[in-house]
Amino acid sequence: MQKLVLCLTAVLFSFSLLAQTASIKGTITDETEQALVGASVLIANTGTGTTTDLDGKFELSNLKEGVYTLLISYVGYE
């Protein structure tokens, strides 16, 4: 659980608003700041999600303006 908490604290979010839509961008890393390739990033209670690229980066775009809870999972982490 500690590893996931550390991973989540390392996520950097950037929100941009365009015509009532929002985008969430970030980078998922582990406690040693290594990128987590292929981590799942989902918006809670929706079917919207993506995976991280080779640099641990992700983007969720064309979202309605609001507050979202992200669920991040990666094989080998609790």
C-alpha positions as CSV (number, residue, x, y, z in Angstrom):
1,M,0.0,0.0,0.0
2,Q,2.9,2.3,0.8
3,K,4.2,1.9,-2.7
4,L,0.9,2.9,-4.3
5,V,0.6,5.9,-2.0
6,L,4.1,7.0,-3.0
7,C,3.3,6.5,-6.6
8,L,0.1,8.6,-6.3
9,T,2.0,11.4,-4.6
10,A,4.4,11.4,-7.5
11,V,1.7,12.0,-10.0
12,L,1.7,15.5,-11.5
13,F,-1.5,16.8,-12.8
14,S,-2.1,19.6,-15.3
15,F,-5.7,20.7,-15.9
16,S,-6.6,22.7,-18.9
17,L,-10.0,24.0,-19.7
18,L,-11.2,24.5,-23.3
19,A,-14.8,25.3,-24.1
20,Q,-16.3,23.6,-21.0
21,T,-14.0,20.6,-21.4
22,A,-11.1,19.5,-19.4
23,S,-7.9,17.5,-19.8
24,I,-6.0,15.6,-17.1
25,K,-2.3,14.9,-17.8
26,G,0.3,13.4,-15.5
27,T,3.2,11.1,-15.0
28,I,3.1,7.9,-12.9
29,T,6.4,7.0,-11.1
30,D,7.4,4.7,-8.3
31,E,9.1,5.7,-5.1
32,T,12.5,5.8,-6.9
33,E,11.0,8.2,-9.6
34,Q,11.2,5.4,-12.3
35,A,8.4,5.6,-14.8
36,L,5.7,3.0,-14.5
37,V,5.0,1.8,-18.1
38,G,1.6,0.4,-18.7
39,A,0.0,1.6,-15.5
40,S,-3.8,1.8,-15.7
41,V,-5.4,5.2,-15.0
42,L,-9.2,5.2,-14.6
43,I,-11.7,7.8,-13.6
44,A,-13.8,6.4,-10.7
45,N,-17.4,5.4,-11.5
46,T,-16.9,5.8,-15.3
47,G,-15.7,3.7,-18.1
48,T,-13.1,6.3,-19.0
49,G,-9.4,5.4,-18.7
50,T,-6.0,5.0,-20.3
51,T,-2.6,3.5,-19.7
52,T,0.8,5.2,-19.3
53,D,3.3,5.3,-22.1
54,L,7.0,4.4,-22.1
55,D,7.8,7.6,-20.0
56,G,4.9,6.9,-17.5
57,K,2.9,9.8,-19.0
58,F,-0.9,9.7,-19.5
59,E,-3.6,12.0,-20.7
60,L,-7.4,11.9,-20.3
61,S,-9.1,14.6,-22.5
62,N,-12.5,15.8,-23.6
63,L,-13.8,15.6,-20.0
64,K,-16.6,17.6,-18.6
65,E,-15.4,20.3,-16.2
66,G,-15.5,19.0,-12.6
67,V,-13.6,17.1,-9.9
68,Y,-12.5,13.6,-10.6
69,T,-11.1,10.7,-8.6
70,L,-8.4,8.8,-10.4
71,L,-7.8,5.1,-9.7
72,I,-4.3,4.0,-10.6
73,S,-3.2,0.4,-10.7
74,Y,-0.1,-1.4,-11.7
75,V,0.9,-5.1,-11.6
76,G,3.0,-5.8,-8.5
77,Y,1.7,-2.8,-6.5
78,E,-1.0,-2.8,-3.8
